[in-house]
Amino acid sequence: MKKNEKENIYEIDLSGIFSVEEMQELLREKLPLPAYYGGTLDALYDVLTDEGMNWSILITGTDDAEAILGKYMRNFRKMCKRVNAESGIERIKFED
């Protein structure tokens, strides 16, 4: 994040998410994703490491999504960890 650039804070509650499609719809609803956003974890990574560098995101209510989406949620967490590593600060946090 550049000096004097405002941090935008977003909270995303995954409670009641039962499919990848529902999760992607929620992400589109809660984050100012660009119109060209492709709805994949790779596309989300690209947005978060480019346009989302001044975003701070808190992910909550992960129990249902973890149980139902399994591998997808593990990959989502890995992608978030990569974003944090690239930015040098923990911009995406999980409250389990």
Backbone as ProteinMPNN parsed JSONL, in Angstrom:
{"seq_chain_A": "MKKNEKENIYEIDLSGIFSVEEMQELLREKLPLPAYYGGTLDALYDVLTDEGMNWSILITGTDDAEAILGKYMRNFRKMCKRVNAESGIERIKFED", "coords_chain_A": {"N_chain_A": [[0.845, -1.173, 0.0], [0.545, 2.197, -0.821], [1.914, 5.184, 0.628], [-0.323, 7.417, 2.237], [-2.488, 6.311, 0.993], [-5.744, 5.217, 1.239], [-6.895, 2.604, 3.336], [-9.062, 0.006, 2.575], [-11.566, -1.751, 4.19], [-12.914, -4.961, 4.453], [-15.368, -7.356, 5.34], [-16.035, -10.734, 5.112], [-18.405, -13.066, 5.422], [-18.61, -16.426, 5.481], [-20.554, -18.147, 6.351], [-23.093, -20.486, 5.789], [-22.473, -20.936, 3.141], [-22.522, -23.107, 0.476], [-21.529, -23.942, -1.937], [-19.111, -23.583, -4.59], [-19.929, -21.739, -6.447], [-21.74, -20.16, -4.968], [-19.944, -19.058, -3.163], [-18.262, -17.57, -4.849], [-20.14, -15.754, -5.826], [-20.73, -14.374, -3.466], [-18.21, -13.212, -2.952], [-18.093, -11.463, -5.146], [-20.158, -9.786, -4.438], [-19.305, -8.635, -2.001], [-16.732, -7.571, -2.377], [-15.065, -5.017, -4.28], [-14.808, -6.073, -7.057], [-13.43, -6.118, -10.345], [-15.192, -5.772, -13.502], [-14.211, -7.598, -15.342], [-13.437, -9.754, -13.829], [-12.753, -13.156, -13.422], [-13.837, -15.192, -11.798], [-12.386, -17.286, -10.604], [-9.893, -18.852, -8.478], [-7.335, -18.175, -9.322], [-7.865, -15.857, -10.8], [-8.865, -14.259, -8.733], [-6.592, -14.04, -7.112], [-4.966, -12.536, -8.866], [-6.419, -10.093, -8.934], [-6.352, -9.365, -6.214], [-3.618, -8.986, -5.781], [-3.085, -6.892, -7.381], [-5.173, -4.726, -7.942], [-6.243, -4.848, -5.402], [-4.448, -4.111, -3.383], [-4.679, -2.267, -1.343], [-6.58, -3.267, 0.277], [-8.045, -4.678, 3.183], [-8.971, -7.695, 4.439], [-11.279, -9.602, 6.214], [-12.079, -12.85, 6.827], [-14.76, -14.711, 7.856], [-16.801, -17.186, 9.612], [-16.178, -19.801, 8.56], [-16.642, -22.526, 8.944], [-18.833, -24.111, 7.749], [-18.224, -23.84, 5.008], [-15.65, -24.934, 4.948], [-16.195, -27.61, 5.601], [-17.89, -28.433, 3.52], [-16.817, -27.532, 1.069], [-14.221, -28.371, 1.159], [-11.417, -29.213, -0.481], [-11.393, -26.978, -2.2], [-11.635, -24.846, -0.37], [-9.265, -25.223, 1.062], [-7.432, -24.62, -0.947], [-8.193, -21.975, -1.389], [-7.439, -20.792, 1.047], [-4.652, -21.205, 0.844], [-4.103, -19.596, -1.377], [-4.755, -17.087, -0.314], [-2.793, -16.91, 1.627], [-0.53, -16.733, -0.012], [-1.02, -14.259, -1.203], [-0.8, -12.6, 1.055], [1.904, -13.052, 1.648], [3.139, -11.987, -0.621], [2.437, -9.302, -0.406], [3.68, -8.6, 1.912], [2.511, -8.032, 4.303], [-0.102, -9.051, 6.568], [-2.841, -9.012, 4.99], [-5.13, -10.399, 4.509], [-7.162, -12.034, 6.653], [-8.203, -14.796, 8.654], [-10.891, -15.576, 10.669], [-11.562, -18.015, 12.621]], "CA_chain_A": [[0.0, 0.0, 0.0], [1.31, 3.428, -0.909], [1.654, 6.162, 1.671], [-1.487, 8.282, 2.031], [-3.545, 5.581, 0.312], [-6.712, 4.742, 2.224], [-7.124, 1.166, 3.404], [-10.467, -0.384, 2.516], [-11.746, -2.929, 5.03], [-14.046, -5.794, 4.055], [-15.599, -8.584, 6.095], [-16.764, -11.707, 4.299], [-18.91, -14.155, 6.266], [-18.884, -17.594, 4.642], [-21.607, -18.983, 6.941], [-24.173, -20.839, 4.871], [-21.993, -21.118, 1.764], [-22.537, -24.546, 0.218], [-20.979, -24.269, -3.254], [-18.122, -22.651, -5.122], [-20.677, -20.674, -7.116], [-22.23, -19.256, -3.923], [-18.799, -18.337, -2.618], [-17.848, -16.577, -5.839], [-21.182, -14.722, -5.838], [-20.518, -13.584, -2.258], [-17.017, -12.401, -3.172], [-18.469, -10.381, -6.067], [-21.046, -8.887, -3.694], [-18.617, -7.973, -0.891], [-15.5, -6.906, -2.81], [-15.216, -4.256, -5.524], [-14.085, -6.783, -8.111], [-13.66, -5.523, -11.669], [-16.14, -6.473, -14.379], [-13.524, -8.69, -16.043], [-13.071, -10.809, -12.885], [-13.109, -14.441, -14.009], [-14.503, -16.121, -10.896], [-11.523, -18.409, -10.217], [-8.907, -18.458, -7.482], [-6.244, -17.496, -10.034], [-8.341, -14.51, -11.109], [-8.942, -13.536, -7.47], [-5.196, -13.731, -6.764], [-4.536, -11.427, -9.718], [-7.074, -8.859, -8.48], [-5.874, -9.017, -4.874], [-2.224, -8.541, -5.819], [-3.001, -5.714, -8.245], [-6.126, -3.695, -7.534], [-6.62, -4.984, -4.005], [-3.314, -3.953, -2.478], [-5.051, -1.446, -0.189], [-7.714, -3.921, 0.937], [-7.858, -5.529, 4.342], [-10.126, -8.589, 4.354], [-11.482, -10.548, 7.307], [-12.942, -13.965, 6.423], [-15.358, -15.334, 9.042], [-17.811, -18.213, 9.374], [-15.644, -20.737, 7.57], [-16.917, -23.929, 9.274], [-19.642, -24.772, 6.717], [-17.481, -23.867, 3.745], [-14.545, -25.893, 5.109], [-16.75, -28.968, 5.587], [-18.544, -28.759, 2.254], [-15.984, -27.232, -0.1], [-12.97, -29.083, 1.36], [-10.21, -28.889, -1.246], [-11.494, -25.602, -2.691], [-11.322, -23.955, 0.75], [-7.828, -25.34, 1.331], [-6.762, -23.852, -2.0], [-8.517, -20.573, -1.125], [-6.552, -20.376, 2.142], [-3.292, -21.147, 0.305], [-4.032, -18.417, -2.232], [-4.73, -15.926, 0.582], [-1.46, -16.905, 2.244], [0.388, -16.229, -1.044], [-1.283, -12.812, -1.324], [-0.187, -11.974, 2.227], [3.363, -13.13, 1.497], [3.558, -11.053, -1.663], [2.252, -7.916, 0.042], [4.564, -8.356, 3.039], [1.709, -7.86, 5.517], [-1.269, -9.931, 6.589], [-4.005, -8.251, 4.549], [-6.291, -11.29, 4.539], [-7.139, -12.778, 7.911], [-9.297, -15.717, 8.885], [-11.361, -15.685, 12.047], [-12.223, -19.325, 12.637]], "C_chain_A": [[0.896, 1.243, 0.0], [0.962, 4.333, 0.266], [0.469, 7.023, 1.261], [-2.618, 7.587, 1.274], [-4.462, 4.972, 1.369], [-6.866, 3.224, 2.149], [-8.626, 0.909, 3.406], [-10.621, -1.703, 3.252], [-13.03, -3.646, 4.641], [-14.142, -7.008, 4.962], [-16.469, -9.493, 5.245], [-17.123, -12.887, 5.185], [-19.32, -15.314, 5.366], [-19.933, -18.538, 5.245], [-22.698, -19.246, 5.91], [-23.76, -20.956, 3.415], [-21.841, -22.618, 1.518], [-22.014, -24.939, -1.162], [-19.958, -23.214, -3.657], [-18.832, -21.468, -5.758], [-21.206, -19.663, -6.098], [-21.092, -18.431, -3.334], [-18.339, -17.246, -3.572], [-18.863, -15.431, -5.922], [-21.015, -13.797, -4.631], [-19.292, -12.679, -2.399], [-17.319, -11.221, -4.091], [-19.334, -9.329, -5.365], [-20.271, -8.04, -2.682], [-17.373, -7.18, -1.285], [-15.748, -6.129, -4.097], [-14.397, -4.884, -6.663], [-14.404, -6.165, -9.465], [-14.597, -6.387, -12.517], [-15.499, -7.663, -15.073], [-13.139, -9.856, -15.138], [-13.623, -12.144, -13.357], [-13.726, -15.475, -13.087], [-13.709, -17.369, -10.546], [-10.556, -17.92, -9.15], [-7.716, -17.759, -8.126], [-6.628, -16.052, -10.348], [-8.417, -13.662, -9.837], [-7.539, -13.135, -7.003], [-4.705, -12.524, -7.566], [-5.123, -10.102, -9.255], [-6.498, -8.421, -7.13], [-4.442, -8.509, -4.868], [-2.028, -7.334, -6.736], [-3.901, -4.621, -7.671], [-6.435, -3.717, -6.045], [-5.507, -4.772, -3.005], [-3.633, -3.061, -1.275], [-6.286, -2.011, 0.526], [-7.234, -4.7, 2.147], [-9.122, -6.374, 4.444], [-10.136, -9.534, 5.55], [-12.488, -11.589, 6.838], [-13.446, -14.639, 7.698], [-16.318, -16.443, 8.626], [-17.388, -19.287, 8.399], [-16.034, -22.197, 7.804], [-17.695, -24.673, 8.191], [-18.86, -24.928, 5.418], [-16.333, -24.871, 3.809], [-15.062, -27.319, 4.958], [-17.263, -29.357, 4.203], [-17.618, -28.58, 1.046], [-14.577, -27.821, 0.0], [-11.764, -28.556, 0.615], [-10.234, -27.449, -1.751], [-11.127, -24.609, -1.589], [-9.849, -24.045, 1.125], [-7.033, -24.53, 0.307], [-7.004, -22.353, -1.833], [-7.595, -20.03, -0.029], [-5.107, -20.255, 1.661], [-3.106, -19.898, -0.553], [-3.953, -17.151, -1.374], [-3.361, -15.794, 1.251], [-0.416, -16.364, 1.263], [0.23, -14.721, -1.233], [-0.615, -12.079, -0.161], [1.333, -11.954, 2.108], [3.856, -12.114, 0.472], [3.457, -9.603, -1.198], [3.146, -7.57, 1.227], [3.839, -8.078, 4.349], [0.507, -8.782, 5.43], [-2.521, -9.112, 6.262], [-5.271, -9.084, 4.578], [-6.161, -12.148, 5.789], [-8.377, -13.67, 7.983], [-9.632, -15.731, 10.368], [-12.183, -16.954, 12.119], [-12.998, -19.542, 13.911]], "O_chain_A": [[1.879, 1.314, 0.737], [-0.133, 4.261, 0.824], [0.282, 7.319, 0.081], [-3.616, 8.23, 0.947], [-3.999, 4.292, 2.285], [-6.955, 2.64, 1.069], [-9.367, 1.536, 4.163], [-9.901, -2.663, 2.977], [-14.089, -3.032, 4.514], [-13.13, -7.617, 5.313], [-17.506, -9.078, 4.726], [-16.246, -13.62, 5.643], [-20.263, -15.199, 4.583], [-20.173, -19.616, 4.702], [-23.165, -18.324, 5.241], [-24.618, -21.066, 2.54], [-21.131, -23.312, 2.246], [-22.043, -26.114, -1.528], [-19.948, -22.102, -3.131], [-18.389, -20.327, -5.626], [-21.134, -18.456, -6.325], [-21.26, -17.247, -3.041], [-18.059, -16.124, -3.15], [-18.48, -14.271, -6.073], [-21.143, -12.579, -4.757], [-19.333, -11.512, -2.009], [-16.857, -10.107, -3.846], [-19.247, -8.137, -5.662], [-20.555, -6.852, -2.525], [-17.003, -6.224, -0.603], [-16.562, -6.545, -4.92], [-13.432, -4.299, -7.155], [-15.534, -5.735, -9.701], [-14.763, -7.58, -12.265], [-16.183, -8.645, -15.365], [-12.576, -10.843, -15.611], [-14.811, -12.262, -13.658], [-14.108, -16.548, -13.552], [-14.294, -18.403, -10.225], [-10.415, -16.715, -8.939], [-7.146, -16.843, -7.535], [-5.822, -15.137, -10.185], [-8.074, -12.479, -9.858], [-7.333, -12.009, -6.55], [-4.101, -11.606, -7.012], [-4.415, -9.097, -9.188], [-6.195, -7.245, -6.932], [-4.088, -7.68, -4.029], [-0.917, -6.815, -6.848], [-3.431, -3.706, -6.995], [-6.849, -2.701, -5.487], [-5.621, -5.223, -1.866], [-2.911, -3.104, -0.279], [-6.948, -1.305, 1.287], [-6.16, -5.302, 2.135], [-10.224, -5.832, 4.526], [-9.135, -10.18, 5.858], [-13.62, -11.251, 6.49], [-12.649, -15.085, 8.524], [-16.609, -16.618, 7.443], [-18.151, -19.651, 7.504], [-15.779, -23.036, 6.94], [-17.275, -25.745, 7.756], [-18.836, -25.999, 4.811], [-16.071, -25.578, 2.837], [-14.449, -28.14, 4.276], [-17.083, -30.496, 3.772], [-17.639, -29.386, 0.116], [-13.819, -27.775, -0.969], [-11.154, -27.568, 1.025], [-9.206, -26.771, -1.734], [-10.399, -23.647, -1.832], [-9.244, -23.031, 1.474], [-6.077, -23.84, 0.658], [-6.114, -21.548, -2.107], [-7.038, -18.94, -0.163], [-4.41, -19.309, 2.028], [-2.079, -19.225, -0.468], [-3.174, -16.247, -1.673], [-2.845, -14.688, 1.415], [0.481, -15.62, 1.661], [1.213, -13.999, -1.4], [0.053, -11.065, -0.361], [1.972, -10.953, 2.431], [4.876, -11.458, 0.682], [4.294, -8.773, -1.553], [3.357, -6.394, 1.524], [4.475, -7.907, 5.389], [0.142, -9.239, 4.347], [-3.177, -8.585, 7.16], [-6.371, -8.538, 4.662], [-5.191, -12.884, 5.962], [-9.438, -13.345, 7.451], [-8.751, -15.882, 11.214], [-13.351, -16.976, 11.73], [-13.614, -20.594, 14.087]]}, "name": "protein", "num_of_chains": 1, "seq": "MKKNEKENIYEIDLSGIFSVEEMQELLREKLPLPAYYGGTLDALYDVLTDEGMNWSILITGTDDAEAILGKYMRNFRKMCKRVNAESGIERIKFED"}
